[in-house]
């Protein structure tokens, strides 16, 4: 499978938006994802139980399929995207 041509500006904006959910002490954010997000993903059956000492999460089969679909839907550059012709 070939790697999709991702819109890294959109990815960066999404990452910043998610990081901002952990904002504290003025301009500090935690490196990890907000726990309420992982709780919701677990409740939806998209990740296995996030509680534990592991620093990584495991996607369920449904979670992996949804992650792949969301990546394409939200972040793959389209041939009709006006920003694509600027590069």
GILIN-V598596 format. One record per backbone hydrogen bond with DSSP energy under -0.5 kcal/mol. CO is the residue of the C=O (numbers start at 1). NH is the residue of the N-H. Records with the same first field share a line. If there is no record, write none. Layout:
# GILIN-V598596
CO: NH, NH
This chain:
# GILIN-V598596
4: 6
5: 77
6: 8
7: 11
8: 12
9: 13
10: 14
11: 15
12: 16
13: 17
14: 18
15: 19
16: 20
18: 21
19: 22
20: 23
24: 28
25: 27
28: 24
34: 37, 38
35: 39
36: 40
37: 41
38: 42
39: 43
40: 44
41: 46, 47
42: 45
46: 60
57: 59
58: 48
60: 64
61: 65
62: 66
63: 67
64: 68
65: 69
66: 70
67: 71
68: 72
69: 73
70: 74
71: 75, 76
72: 76
75: 7
78: 81
81: 84, 85
82: 86
83: 86
84: 87
